[in-house]
Every structure is written in C-alpha cells, then in structure tokens.
C-alpha cells in the first residue's frame, strides 16, 4: 500500500487538498445555509419565488442549482469518511436539488437526532429558532397541521 501511495503522489495530494477544502467549506458555508432556512422549512410546501422573466434564465438557474446540489451532495458523501459534517452536508445538497419525493427524504434526514441537533445548535448560536417538524405524521397530515397553525 505504501508503494502505491508513493507512486501516486499527485492523486494523494489532490484528495488531501479536496478534504481540507471540504472541511473548511462545510465549516463556513453550512452555517449560512442553516440560518437562512425558515424554522418551518420542513413543514411547508416549497415556494418557487424565483424571478422567471425569461425562460432561458429560469432553466439556467434550475440547472445550476441542481449541479451545485450534486456537488454538495458528493462532498457530503465524501465527508462521511473524510473530515467534515457529512450528513448535514448531504441534507443541504438535497435541499438544493430537484427530484421526486425530495421533501420526504429531507424530512427523514432532519429527524435523525445528530443531524437535527447539529442544525439546531448552529441556529441557536445565531439566535434563530430551532427547526420545526412533525415527528410521526404523514406529509399530508403535517401540511394540514401547518395550515391550521396559520389560521
């Protein structure tokens, strides 16, 4: 194994550099994302309030957001074995992406105790309320409960 590492110094250097970048990137960017989400993000339906002045720009924004989401998701997967906040990074990669049944997967991930605790700890440090979610109800029941709370 040591011989392989000696023969592939460039690959080892690239992986090491990527690990350091992902670690510091997760420390700097994840708090920004966590505090910008509303506390009821996991209870309500997503709102598409992007400006759609031109269909080409709208499509470019969606494609760019999905590409960024895939990159963040892959970084989170790498952080499961490298230094960084793997599960939280995976969650925010998923938040950026658009795919079927995305909301159910996001809600499942935020219900994992260490993920929820880390996200709420970051929010608490910036004076933001913790994330709200319904522990054992279906998505339709959660949405109905949210609508009742608004009235």
Secondary structure, DSSP 8 states (H G I E B T S, - for coil): -HHHHHHTHHHHHHHHHHHHHHHHHHHHHHHHHHHHS-TTTTTS--------SSHHHHHHHHHHHHHHHHHHHHHHHHHTTSSS-HHHHHHHHHHH---TTHHHHHHHHHTSHHHHHHHHHHHHHTT-------SSS-HHHHHHHHHHHH-
